[in-house]
Amino acid sequence: MPLIHPNLHLTKLAGAIPAWSGEIKPGDLRPICKNVQDGGGRLVALWGSDARGQGKGYSLHVALVNESGLVCLSLPLPAGLPNYPDISQIFPVANRMQRAAYDLLGIYAHEGHDHRKWLRHGAWHGGSFPLRKDFDAAQSRTDEPDAYPFVQVEGQGVHEIAVGPVHAGIIEPGHFRFSVVGENPLRLEERLGYTHKGIEKRFESMSLQQGAKLAGRVSGDSTVAYAWAYAMAAESIAAVTPPDRALWLRALFLERERIANHLGDLGYLGNDVALTFGFSQFWILKEQVLRNNAALFGHRYLMDRIIPGGVTMDLAESGKRKLFEECAMLEREVRVLRSIYEEHAGVQDRFIGAGRIEPMLAARLGLCGLAGRASSQAWDARVQFPCAPYGKLDVRMATYRNGDVAARVIVRFDELFESLRLQREILANLAGGDDLARPLDQLSAYGFGVGMVEGWRGEVLVAIHTGAEGNLTRVHPHDPSWQNWPVLEHAVIGNIVPDFPLINKSFNLSYSGQDL
């Protein structure tokens, strides 16, 4: 059990990863967070809930991780003005999460330094909160102008460059406000959340199985990670363990998702430095992976292949042979492409030193996932908290120290080859029975479960709260992009404006995953 505060009493949660939950008092929140930070731990997620219909009230929920595992804390809030101590001075990444919690639920981080709206783009007025149970959408519409208060930078020669929210391509909206002198950025400020799909509200009216489909669509490029984290949270509440074969298939799907996305990103990064050859070659390889997914598992991106209790698709012996052949082909082709990238003077000139995040800054800002590992942040849930079957696979974590675009490229290459190795191991061990799922259609009353999966971008967390009938009363999906978008604002400093697309793509963060 994590020893992070002498007054904290934790309950071990059932499930695939080491996780505990506990209720705390307002005065304990900051000391606990400080103890976790001092011990090298991090903030994973922060969200709120409205349990007034259950005879309770509003609560703040904080998920922290250290070397022992995941700790989920609940803080009941006062009824009048539901507020809690600000923790953004301890974990800077909490700032936007706290602002989002206010926009959606009206719970307030007192003594915080930044109370600007985050998700409320004029879609609903300031006194209305969509995640409250008594929210009335018809009464909450507003025509008030957005008027977001960007930070102003003044001085001789300073001017602003506004990029987005509409971009030259089929991508989701995001606004980037550069304050520059000439081509040198002094500050970058992001504004995200333009679509606000209402995903967290939709979960409240869904059955467990309907919620599984929605979870897999939070961020389409990470559908496997989200579906597995959701299923893991549900299985924790129900104390259900999927069949062994289903767990091996889940790992296969997750590594295939990682392979496909790393192939695509490596192509995009070549394209951003005018090596269109690299773009076309990597995307040919990615397309082959997606076509094999469709042929063997019925969906190019593996949506709805993971459900609470197990999986929906099996793999025949002929399919195994096909994937072994694919592994050999990818390893051969990617080794050649890696040598081209590493020996191309123009590519390396653009990659090396661009968008650097020093390890100390990465730790302070909570940089996670592959971008964190490129800045010496040795966190990978498959290694530290291996859920089945990863405990049998001995995952080799890929890390690097330079923290620039070149380092993030190196980590992608290393992880791609490791995923190919893992895929071979999974295929070799994929045996045992025809049972792919255990029945799981209803959860227990007043339950809480959490799942955390190392997606290709970083750790994906899903928390589930249930009501009196085992229904979904609150589901919170958390994308690693919440942690990493603020770091991008620091990565552009010391570079030039034309390098922003390259630096941005080297992180390749999700707009959709943090725009719920």
C-alpha positions as CSV (number, residue, x, y, z in Angstrom):
1,M,0.0,0.0,0.0
2,P,1.4,3.5,-0.9
3,L,2.5,5.4,2.2
4,I,1.8,9.0,1.2
5,H,0.1,10.4,4.3
6,P,-0.2,9.2,7.9
7,N,-3.9,10.0,8.1
8,L,-4.8,8.3,4.8
9,H,-6.7,5.1,4.9
10,L,-6.9,3.3,1.6
11,T,-9.0,0.5,0.2
12,K,-7.4,-1.9,-2.4
13,L,-9.5,-1.9,-5.6
14,A,-10.0,-5.2,-7.4
15,G,-8.7,-5.3,-10.9
16,A,-5.7,-5.7,-13.2
17,I,-3.5,-3.0,-11.9
18,P,-2.4,-2.0,-8.3
19,A,-4.9,0.7,-7.4
20,W,-6.3,2.0,-4.1
21,S,-9.1,4.5,-3.2
22,G,-9.7,6.6,-0.2
23,E,-11.7,9.6,1.1
24,I,-9.8,12.6,2.4
25,K,-10.5,16.0,4.1
26,P,-9.7,19.3,2.4
27,G,-6.7,20.0,4.7
28,D,-5.1,16.7,3.5
29,L,-5.2,17.3,-0.2
30,R,-2.2,19.5,-0.6
31,P,0.1,17.6,1.8
32,I,-0.8,14.4,0.1
33,C,0.0,15.8,-3.3
34,K,3.2,17.3,-2.1
35,N,4.3,14.0,-0.6
36,V,3.6,12.2,-3.9
37,Q,5.5,14.9,-5.8
38,D,8.5,14.7,-3.5
39,G,8.6,11.0,-3.9
40,G,8.8,11.2,-7.7
41,G,5.1,10.6,-8.3
42,R,2.7,12.4,-10.6
43,L,-0.8,13.6,-11.1
44,V,-2.6,11.4,-13.6
45,A,-6.2,12.9,-13.6
46,L,-8.5,15.3,-11.8
47,W,-12.3,15.3,-12.2
48,G,-15.5,16.0,-10.2
49,S,-18.8,14.3,-9.7
50,D,-22.4,15.2,-8.6
51,A,-23.9,12.6,-6.3
52,R,-26.6,14.7,-4.8
53,G,-29.2,12.2,-6.0
54,Q,-27.5,9.6,-3.8
55,G,-27.8,11.6,-0.7
56,K,-24.3,13.0,-1.0
57,G,-23.0,16.1,-2.8
58,Y,-20.3,17.2,-5.1
59,S,-16.9,15.5,-4.8
60,L,-13.4,16.1,-6.3
61,H,-11.5,13.1,-7.5
62,V,-7.8,13.0,-7.9
63,A,-5.7,10.1,-9.4
64,L,-2.1,10.1,-8.4
65,V,0.6,7.6,-9.3
66,N,3.9,6.6,-7.7
67,E,6.1,3.6,-7.7
68,S,3.5,1.6,-5.7
69,G,0.6,2.1,-8.1
70,L,-2.4,4.3,-8.6
71,V,-4.1,6.1,-5.8
72,C,-7.6,7.6,-6.3
73,L,-8.7,10.1,-3.7
74,S,-12.2,11.5,-3.2
75,L,-12.8,14.8,-1.5
76,P,-16.4,15.6,-0.5
77,L,-17.1,19.3,-1.1
78,P,-19.2,21.8,0.9
79,A,-22.7,22.3,-0.3
80,G,-23.0,26.1,-0.7
81,L,-20.0,27.0,-2.8
82,P,-18.3,23.6,-3.6
83,N,-14.6,24.4,-3.5
84,Y,-11.3,22.7,-2.8
85,P,-7.7,23.7,-2.3
86,D,-5.8,24.5,-5.5
87,I,-3.1,22.0,-6.3
88,S,-1.7,23.6,-9.5
89,Q,1.2,25.1,-7.6
90,I,2.3,21.5,-6.8
91,F,1.3,19.9,-10.1
92,P,1.2,22.7,-12.8
93,V,-0.7,20.3,-15.1
94,A,-3.7,20.5,-12.7
95,N,-4.5,24.0,-13.9
96,R,-6.5,23.2,-17.0
97,M,-8.1,20.2,-15.3
98,Q,-9.3,22.4,-12.5
99,R,-10.7,25.0,-14.9
100,A,-12.5,22.3,-16.9
101,A,-14.0,20.9,-13.7
102,Y,-15.4,24.3,-12.9
103,D,-16.8,24.8,-16.5
104,L,-18.5,21.4,-16.4
105,L,-19.5,21.0,-12.7
106,G,-19.1,24.3,-11.0
107,I,-16.6,23.1,-8.4
108,Y,-14.0,25.7,-7.7
109,A,-10.3,25.6,-6.8
110,H,-9.9,28.4,-4.3
111,E,-6.6,30.3,-4.1
112,G,-5.8,29.3,-7.6
113,H,-4.0,31.8,-9.8
114,D,-5.9,31.0,-13.1
115,H,-9.7,30.9,-13.2
116,R,-10.3,31.5,-16.9
117,K,-12.8,29.4,-18.6
118,W,-11.4,26.5,-20.5
119,L,-14.2,24.5,-22.2
120,R,-17.0,27.0,-22.2
121,H,-16.7,28.6,-25.7
122,G,-19.9,30.6,-25.4
123,A,-21.9,27.3,-25.7
124,W,-23.5,27.7,-22.3
125,H,-23.6,30.6,-19.9
126,G,-21.3,30.9,-16.9
127,G,-23.8,30.0,-14.3
128,S,-24.7,26.7,-15.9
129,F,-22.8,23.5,-15.5
130,P,-23.5,20.5,-17.9
131,L,-22.3,17.7,-15.6
132,R,-24.7,18.7,-12.8
133,K,-27.7,16.3,-12.6
134,D,-30.2,19.1,-12.8
135,F,-28.6,20.6,-16.0
136,D,-31.2,21.9,-18.5
137,A,-29.6,22.3,-21.9
138,A,-32.5,24.4,-23.2
139,Q,-32.2,26.9,-20.5
140,S,-28.4,27.1,-20.7
141,R,-27.9,28.4,-24.2
142,T,-26.2,31.8,-24.6
143,D,-25.3,34.3,-27.3
144,E,-22.7,36.0,-25.2
145,P,-19.4,36.5,-27.1
146,D,-16.5,34.2,-26.2
147,A,-14.0,36.9,-25.4
148,Y,-11.3,34.6,-24.1
149,P,-8.7,36.5,-22.1
150,F,-5.4,35.5,-23.7
151,V,-2.3,36.7,-21.9
152,Q,-0.9,39.8,-23.6
153,V,2.8,40.2,-24.2
154,E,4.0,43.8,-24.7
155,G,7.2,45.4,-25.7
156,Q,9.1,46.8,-28.6
157,G,8.7,44.8,-31.7
158,V,6.3,42.3,-30.2
159,H,3.4,41.1,-32.4
160,E,1.0,38.3,-32.4
161,I,0.4,35.4,-34.8
162,A,-2.9,33.6,-34.5
163,V,-3.1,30.1,-35.9
164,G,-6.4,28.3,-36.0
165,P,-8.8,27.1,-34.7
166,V,-9.6,26.2,-38.3
167,H,-6.6,24.6,-39.9
168,A,-5.5,23.8,-43.5
169,G,-6.4,20.1,-43.3
170,I,-9.0,17.7,-41.9
171,I,-8.0,17.9,-38.3
172,E,-9.8,19.0,-35.2
173,P,-9.9,22.7,-34.1
174,G,-7.3,24.2,-31.9
175,H,-6.1,27.8,-31.6
176,F,-2.4,28.8,-31.1
177,R,-1.6,32.4,-30.1
178,F,2.1,33.2,-30.7
179,S,3.7,36.4,-29.2
180,V,6.8,36.9,-31.3
181,V,9.7,39.2,-32.1
182,G,10.5,38.6,-35.7
183,E,10.5,34.8,-36.0
184,N,11.3,34.1,-32.4
185,P,8.4,33.1,-30.1
186,L,8.3,34.8,-26.7
187,R,5.2,32.9,-25.7
188,L,2.7,30.4,-27.0
189,E,-0.8,30.1,-25.6
190,E,-3.2,27.4,-26.6
191,R,-6.9,27.4,-26.6
192,L,-8.6,24.0,-27.1
193,G,-12.0,22.4,-26.5
194,Y,-13.8,24.0,-29.5
195,T,-16.0,21.0,-30.3
196,H,-17.0,19.8,-26.8
197,K,-18.7,16.6,-27.8
198,G,-20.5,16.1,-24.5
199,I,-19.0,12.7,-24.1
200,E,-19.0,12.6,-20.3
201,K,-22.7,13.7,-20.2
202,R,-23.6,11.0,-22.7
203,F,-22.2,8.3,-20.5
204,E,-24.9,9.1,-17.8
205,S,-27.7,7.8,-20.0
206,M,-26.0,4.7,-21.3
207,S,-25.8,1.0,-20.4
208,L,-22.5,-0.6,-19.7
209,Q,-22.2,-2.0,-23.2
210,Q,-23.2,1.2,-24.9
211,G,-20.6,3.0,-22.8
212,A,-18.0,0.6,-24.0
213,K,-18.7,1.8,-27.6
214,L,-18.5,5.4,-26.6
215,A,-15.3,4.9,-24.7
216,G,-13.7,3.5,-27.8
217,R,-14.5,6.8,-29.6
218,V,-13.1,9.3,-27.2
219,S,-10.0,9.6,-29.3
220,G,-10.2,7.4,-32.4
221,D,-6.4,6.9,-32.8
222,S,-6.4,5.3,-29.3
223,T,-9.6,3.3,-29.4
224,V,-8.0,0.1,-28.1
225,A,-6.4,1.9,-25.1
226,Y,-9.7,3.6,-24.2
227,A,-11.8,0.5,-24.6
228,W,-9.4,-1.6,-22.5
229,A,-9.2,1.0,-19.8
230,Y,-13.0,1.2,-19.7
231,A,-13.3,-2.5,-19.6
232,M,-10.7,-2.7,-16.9
233,A,-12.6,-0.2,-14.7
234,A,-15.9,-2.2,-15.2
235,E,-14.2,-5.5,-14.4
236,S,-12.7,-3.9,-11.3
237,I,-16.2,-3.1,-10.0
238,A,-17.6,-6.4,-10.9
239,A,-14.6,-8.4,-9.8
240,V,-14.5,-10.2,-13.1
241,T,-11.3,-11.5,-14.8
242,P,-11.5,-12.0,-18.6
243,P,-10.4,-15.4,-20.1
244,D,-6.6,-15.7,-20.6
245,R,-7.0,-15.8,-24.4
246,A,-9.0,-12.5,-24.3
247,L,-6.2,-10.8,-22.3
248,W,-3.5,-12.0,-24.8
249,L,-5.7,-10.7,-27.7
250,R,-6.1,-7.3,-25.9
251,A,-2.4,-7.0,-25.7
252,L,-2.1,-7.9,-29.4
253,F,-4.6,-5.2,-30.3
254,L,-2.8,-2.6,-28.2
255,E,0.6,-3.3,-29.7
256,R,-0.9,-3.1,-33.2
257,E,-2.4,0.3,-32.4
258,R,1.0,1.4,-31.2
259,I,2.7,0.1,-34.4
260,A,0.2,1.8,-36.7
261,N,0.4,5.2,-35.0
262,H,4.2,5.2,-34.8
263,L,4.4,4.3,-38.5
264,G,2.1,7.2,-39.3
265,D,3.9,9.7,-37.1
266,L,7.3,8.8,-38.5
267,G,5.9,9.5,-42.0
268,Y,4.4,12.8,-40.9
269,L,7.7,13.9,-39.3
270,G,9.6,13.1,-42.6
271,N,7.0,15.2,-44.4
272,D,7.4,18.1,-42.1
273,V,11.1,18.4,-43.0
274,A,10.4,18.0,-46.8
275,L,11.3,14.3,-47.0
276,T,8.2,13.3,-48.8
277,F,9.8,9.9,-49.6
278,G,9.7,9.1,-45.9
279,F,6.1,10.1,-45.6
280,S,5.0,7.9,-48.5
281,Q,7.0,4.9,-47.5
282,F,5.8,4.9,-43.8
283,W,2.2,5.4,-44.8
284,I,2.4,2.5,-47.2
285,L,3.5,0.4,-44.3
286,K,0.8,1.8,-42.0
287,E,-1.9,1.1,-44.7
288,Q,-0.8,-2.5,-44.8
289,V,-1.2,-2.8,-41.0
290,L,-4.7,-1.3,-41.2
291,R,-5.7,-3.6,-44.1
292,N,-4.5,-6.6,-42.1
293,N,-6.6,-5.4,-39.1
294,A,-9.7,-5.1,-41.3
295,A,-9.1,-8.6,-42.8
296,L,-8.3,-10.4,-39.6
297,F,-10.3,-8.5,-37.0
298,G,-13.1,-6.7,-39.0
299,H,-12.1,-3.1,-38.4
300,R,-9.1,-1.1,-39.6
301,Y,-8.7,0.7,-36.2
302,L,-9.9,-2.2,-34.1
303,M,-13.0,-0.4,-32.7
304,D,-15.4,-2.4,-30.6
305,R,-13.0,-5.4,-30.4
306,I,-12.6,-5.0,-26.6
307,I,-15.7,-5.2,-24.4
308,P,-16.2,-5.5,-20.6
309,G,-15.5,-9.1,-19.8
310,G,-13.3,-9.9,-22.8
311,V,-13.0,-9.4,-26.6
312,T,-15.3,-9.9,-29.6
313,M,-12.8,-11.3,-32.1
314,D,-10.5,-14.3,-32.2
315,L,-7.5,-15.0,-34.4
316,A,-7.2,-18.2,-36.5
317,E,-3.9,-20.0,-37.1
318,S,-3.9,-18.6,-40.7
319,G,-4.1,-15.2,-39.2
320,K,-1.1,-15.8,-36.9
321,R,0.9,-16.8,-40.0
322,K,-0.2,-13.6,-41.7
323,L,0.9,-11.5,-38.7
324,F,4.3,-13.2,-38.4
325,E,4.9,-12.4,-42.1
326,E,3.8,-8.8,-41.4
327,C,6.3,-8.5,-38.5
328,A,9.2,-9.7,-40.7
329,M,8.3,-7.3,-43.5
330,L,7.9,-4.3,-41.1
331,E,11.1,-5.0,-39.3
332,R,13.0,-5.2,-42.6
333,E,11.5,-2.1,-44.2
334,V,11.6,0.1,-41.1
335,R,15.3,-0.7,-40.5
336,V,16.1,0.6,-43.9
337,L,14.0,3.7,-43.4
338,R,15.5,4.4,-40.0
339,S,19.0,4.3,-41.6
340,I,17.8,6.8,-44.2
341,Y,16.4,9.2,-41.6
342,E,19.6,8.9,-39.5
343,E,22.0,9.5,-42.4
344,H,20.0,12.3,-44.1
345,A,21.8,15.5,-43.2
346,G,18.8,17.8,-43.9
347,V,16.5,15.7,-41.8
348,Q,18.9,15.5,-38.8
349,D,19.6,19.3,-39.1
350,R,15.9,19.9,-38.6
351,F,15.4,17.2,-35.9
352,I,18.3,17.8,-33.6
353,G,17.8,20.5,-31.0
354,A,14.3,21.4,-32.1
355,G,11.6,21.7,-29.5
356,R,13.8,20.5,-26.6
357,I,12.3,19.8,-23.2
358,E,15.0,19.3,-20.5
359,P,14.5,16.3,-18.2
360,M,14.1,18.6,-15.2
361,L,11.4,20.7,-16.9
362,A,9.7,17.5,-18.1
363,A,9.5,16.2,-14.5
364,R,8.2,19.6,-13.2
365,L,5.5,19.8,-15.8
366,G,4.5,16.1,-15.7
367,L,5.4,15.2,-19.2
368,C,4.3,11.7,-19.8
369,G,4.1,8.9,-22.5
370,L,6.5,8.7,-25.4
371,A,7.3,12.4,-25.2
372,G,8.1,12.0,-21.5
373,R,10.3,9.0,-22.1
374,A,12.3,11.1,-24.8
375,S,13.1,13.5,-21.9
376,S,14.3,10.8,-19.4
377,Q,10.9,10.3,-17.7
378,A,11.0,6.5,-17.2
379,W,7.2,5.8,-16.9
380,D,5.5,3.1,-18.8
381,A,2.5,1.3,-17.3
382,R,3.4,-1.9,-19.2
383,V,6.6,-1.9,-17.2
384,Q,5.8,-0.5,-13.7
385,F,2.2,-1.9,-13.4
386,P,1.9,-4.7,-15.9
387,C,-1.6,-6.0,-16.3
388,A,-2.0,-9.5,-17.7
389,P,-0.4,-10.6,-19.9
390,Y,2.3,-7.9,-19.8
391,G,3.8,-9.4,-16.6
392,K,4.9,-12.3,-18.8
393,L,6.3,-10.2,-21.7
394,D,9.2,-8.3,-20.0
395,V,8.6,-5.0,-21.9
396,R,11.8,-3.1,-22.6
397,M,11.1,0.6,-22.0
398,A,12.5,2.9,-24.6
399,T,13.9,6.1,-23.1
400,Y,16.2,8.9,-24.3
401,R,17.6,12.0,-22.6
402,N,17.8,14.9,-25.1
403,G,14.1,15.7,-25.2
404,D,14.1,17.2,-28.7
405,V,12.4,16.2,-31.9
406,A,15.3,13.8,-32.7
407,A,14.8,12.1,-29.3
408,R,11.1,11.7,-29.8
409,V,11.8,10.1,-33.2
410,I,14.3,7.7,-31.7
411,V,11.8,6.7,-29.0
412,R,9.2,6.0,-31.7
413,F,11.6,3.8,-33.7
414,D,12.7,1.9,-30.5
415,E,9.1,1.4,-29.4
416,L,8.0,0.3,-32.9
417,F,10.7,-2.5,-32.9
418,E,9.8,-3.4,-29.3
419,S,6.1,-3.7,-30.3
420,L,7.0,-6.0,-33.2
421,R,9.0,-8.2,-30.7
422,L,6.0,-8.2,-28.3
423,Q,3.6,-9.0,-31.1
424,R,5.7,-12.1,-31.9
425,E,5.7,-13.1,-28.2
426,I,2.0,-12.6,-28.0
427,L,1.3,-14.7,-31.1
428,A,3.6,-17.5,-29.8
429,N,1.7,-17.6,-26.5
430,L,-1.8,-17.1,-27.9
431,A,-3.4,-20.4,-26.8
432,G,-6.0,-21.9,-24.5
433,G,-9.7,-22.4,-25.2
434,D,-12.4,-20.8,-27.3
435,D,-13.8,-18.6,-24.5
436,L,-13.3,-15.0,-25.4
437,A,-15.5,-13.2,-22.8
438,R,-17.2,-13.6,-19.5
439,P,-20.7,-12.2,-18.9
440,L,-20.6,-8.7,-17.7
441,D,-23.8,-6.7,-18.4
442,Q,-24.4,-5.1,-15.0
443,L,-22.3,-3.5,-12.3
444,S,-22.8,-3.5,-8.6
445,A,-24.5,-0.5,-6.9
446,Y,-22.4,2.5,-5.7
447,G,-19.2,1.1,-7.1
448,F,-16.0,2.7,-8.2
449,G,-13.5,1.2,-10.6
450,V,-10.5,2.6,-12.5
451,G,-8.5,1.3,-15.5
452,M,-5.2,2.6,-16.7
453,V,-3.5,1.4,-20.0
454,E,-0.3,2.6,-21.6
455,G,-1.6,3.7,-25.0
456,W,0.8,4.7,-27.8
457,R,0.6,8.4,-26.8
458,G,0.9,7.7,-23.0
459,E,-1.3,6.4,-20.1
460,V,-5.0,6.4,-20.7
461,L,-7.2,6.4,-17.6
462,V,-10.9,5.7,-17.3
463,A,-12.8,5.9,-14.0
464,I,-16.4,4.6,-13.5
465,H,-18.8,5.5,-10.7
466,T,-22.1,3.6,-10.5
467,G,-25.5,4.5,-8.8
468,A,-28.1,2.6,-6.8
469,E,-29.0,0.3,-9.6
470,G,-25.4,-0.3,-10.9
471,N,-26.0,2.3,-13.6
472,L,-23.3,4.6,-14.9
473,T,-23.6,7.9,-13.0
474,R,-20.1,9.3,-13.8
475,V,-17.5,8.1,-16.3
476,H,-14.3,10.1,-16.7
477,P,-11.9,9.3,-19.6
478,H,-8.6,11.0,-19.3
479,D,-6.1,11.4,-22.2
480,P,-2.4,11.9,-21.7
481,S,-2.7,15.0,-23.9
482,W,-4.0,16.9,-20.9
483,Q,-0.5,16.6,-19.4
484,N,1.4,17.2,-22.6
485,W,-0.3,20.1,-24.3
486,P,1.0,22.7,-21.8
487,V,4.5,21.4,-22.3
488,L,4.3,22.1,-26.0
489,E,4.0,25.8,-25.1
490,H,7.5,25.6,-23.6
491,A,9.0,23.4,-26.4
492,V,8.7,26.2,-29.0
493,I,10.7,28.7,-26.9
494,G,14.2,29.2,-28.4
495,N,13.1,28.0,-31.8
496,I,11.5,29.8,-34.8
497,V,7.9,30.0,-35.8
498,P,8.3,27.8,-39.0
499,D,9.5,25.0,-36.7
500,F,6.3,24.9,-34.8
501,P,4.5,22.3,-37.2
502,L,7.5,20.0,-36.8
503,I,7.6,20.3,-33.0
504,N,3.9,20.0,-32.7
505,K,3.9,16.8,-34.8
506,S,6.7,15.3,-32.7
507,F,4.3,15.3,-29.8
508,N,1.3,14.6,-31.9
509,L,-1.3,15.2,-29.1
510,S,-5.0,14.6,-29.3
511,Y,-7.5,17.5,-29.6
512,S,-10.3,15.0,-29.3
513,G,-9.1,13.2,-26.1
514,Q,-9.1,16.4,-24.0
515,D,-12.3,17.9,-25.6
516,L,-15.0,15.8,-23.9
